[in-house]
Each structure stands twice: as C-alpha cells, then as structure tokens.
Amino acid sequence: MEEPWDFEFLSRIADSCLSFLSEFVDDWLANDMRVSIFKILLSWLIFSLIAIHFAWKVYGNTVNDMYYRQGTGQNGGTPDTAAHTSGWEGKAGDGPKIHRD
C-alpha cells in the first residue's frame, strides 16, 4: 500500500520551485548577454513552431495527398497478395547458401 506523501516533502518541492522561479525572473530582468541570447533563441523557437503550424494547416492536405497511395487494393496501390519473389528464396532442391571467398 502506498504511503501518503508527507507535508515536508511537498513543502521542499514547493520551495525549490519558488526559488528556481525567483532566480529565473531575476535573470530574465537582468540585461546581460546570456539573457539576451536566450530571449532571441526562445523567440526564434516560438516563431518557427507557429510558422510550421500555419504551413501545415495550408499545405498539409497537399503533402498528405502526395504520399497517399492511389488505386484499389489492400493499401491503395499494393496488391492483395504478395508477389512471389524467387530471387531470395532457393528452389526446392537447393540447400542454404553460404558465403565463400
């Protein structure tokens, strides 16, 4: 049976989250190069994700139609039964093939 989480454990987690957030806010408000680079990279990531989202909304059906198999059959263009390929399989009288130098 699971033991209930004690209050001390939860208060440690809350204190560590608050201290992390306060340090993050202090760093965010500071005007040093590290924070500026972080802000630029974060804004580039958000911009890229929004651009990908809108591009997929506009061109998603076109891309999906390009790779969708047309025709009749099991999965679009594939036949219902697999073709017999004798290239990999030996004939009835052949034994297993081995590699020779």
N, C-alpha and C positions, 0 to 999 in steps of 0.2 A: 504494500500500500504506500502511496506517495506521502511524504511528509509535507506539511504546509510550509510555504516559504515564510521565513521569519521576517519581522519588520526591519531588522538590522541589515539584511541582505538587500532588501528593496530600497532602503534609505541610502546605502552605498552606491547602488546603481543610479539613483536619482541625483546624488551629489556629484558623481563623476560626469553624468550628462550635463548638469548645470555648469560645472567647471569647464568642460570642453566647449560648451556654447558661449560662455563668457569670454574665454580665450579667443574663440573664433571671431566673435564680434569685435573684440579689441584689435585683433589683427586685421579684420576687414576695414575698420575705420582708420587704420594706420596708412600712411601714404609712402610705403616703401616699394621697391621694385618687385619683390616677391609677390605681394598682394596684387599689384597691377598686372603682372603676368598671369596670375591665377584668374583674375577677373576677365582678361582678354580670352583666355582659353575656355573658361566657362561659358562666356557669351558665344564663342565660336561653336562649341558643342551644342548649345541650345539652338542656335540658328541652323546648324546642319540637320539636327533632328526634325525641326519644323519644316525645313525645305524638303527633306526626304518624305515626310508625311504628306505634304501637299503634292509632291511629284507622284507619289504612289496613288493618291486619290485621282489625279488627272490621267496618268498613263498606266495604271495598274491593270485595267481590263485589257489594254492593248498588249502588254507584256504577257499576261496570262493566256490570251488567245494565240500568241506566237508559239508558246510551248505546249499548248493543249493539242493532243493527237486527234486529228480529224479522221473520219471514216467510221466504218462499222467494225465490230469485233469486240473482243473482251475488254480492252483498254483503249478504245479508239481505233488506231491503225494496226494493233497487234492481232495476229490470227488467233482463233480459238484454241488451236493445238500447236504445240511447238514443232518446228520442222526438225526432221531427223538429220543430225549432222554427223556424218561418218568420219569426219576429219579427226575428231578427238577420240572416238571410240574405235577399238580394234574390231576386226572381223571375227567371226565365230571361232576360227581355228587359231587365231593369234594369241600368244601369251602376253604378259605385261612387258612393255618396252622399257629397256634400261639404257642409261647413258654410257656411251663408250668413247674413249679418247681417240 
